[in-house]
């Protein structure tokens, strides 16, 4: 296994905050004007920040809500809610998966922090 890619904590903090704003927007009645701003922030982070001497290197995040989970999954740190430990599904995402991508490669720089439950216990 290779060492994790080191990135400035500020970038991860920004993306985690954008993720939180996006989660809160999903419950609002008229989120369109704010969603445009969130989309612009995500676009800025994706298009490149001049990291590692490369203007096309940027960050993307992924919300794994609703996805299946098993112990071999390496992109999430999970807490199991309930009694079941088989047929697990991600029911809550506290932090998203954040990747640094560029030059045709993608590296996980932050694992998701999630809550999982057995599918039949929801």
C-alpha positions, -999 to 999 in steps of 0.1 A, spaced: 0 0 0 13 34 -9 16 63 15 -14 87 14 -10 119 -6 -4 149 16 -25 179 10 -30 212 28 -57 207 55 -73 240 44 -83 224 11 -100 195 29 -117 218 53 -131 239 24 -144 208 6 -159 195 38 -177 228 44 -190 228 8 -203 193 14 -221 203 46 -237 233 28 -248 210 0 -264 186 25 -283 214 42 -294 228 8 -311 195 0 -338 202 26 -345 238 16 -376 247 -4 -358 272 -28 -321 263 -28 -314 273 -65 -296 306 -58 -273 291 -31 -268 259 -51 -253 280 -80 -227 293 -55 -219 258 -42 -215 245 -78 -191 273 -86 -170 265 -55 -169 228 -65 -159 238 -101 -131 260 -88 -117 232 -67 -121 207 -95 -105 228 -123 -71 231 -107 -53 250 -80 -18 249 -94 -8 221 -70 24 202 -76 33 225 -105 2 213 -124 -27 237 -132 -50 209 -140 -47 191 -106 -79 196 -86 -101 181 -59 -134 163 -63 -156 148 -36 -181 120 -36 -211 114 -13 -215 77 -10 -250 78 7 -271 48 -2 -242 28 -15 -234 -8 -3 -207 -12 24 -185 -41 33 -154 -44 54 -132 -46 23 -141 -11 12 -111 11 16 -125 46 9 -148 48 40 -144 46 78 -177 33 91 -197 30 123 -223 3 123 -257 13 137 -280 -15 148 -274 -52 152 -269 -64 117 -235 -68 102 -244 -82 68 -258 -65 37 -248 -31 50 -257 2 33 -244 37 40 -272 56 56 -254 88 68 -223 106 55 -204 127 80 -175 135 57 -173 127 19 -146 109 0 -122 135 -13 -99 128 -42 -70 147 -57 -70 141 -95 -50 152 -124 -29 138 -152 -52 108 -156 -47 97 -120 -69 99 -89 -58 96 -53 -80 94 -21 -68 122 2 -97 118 27 -118 87 34 -155 92 40 -167 90 75 -201 71 74 -228 54 94 -240 20 80 -270 -2 88 -281 -36 76 -305 -30 47 -334 -48 64 -330 -26 96 -337 8 81 
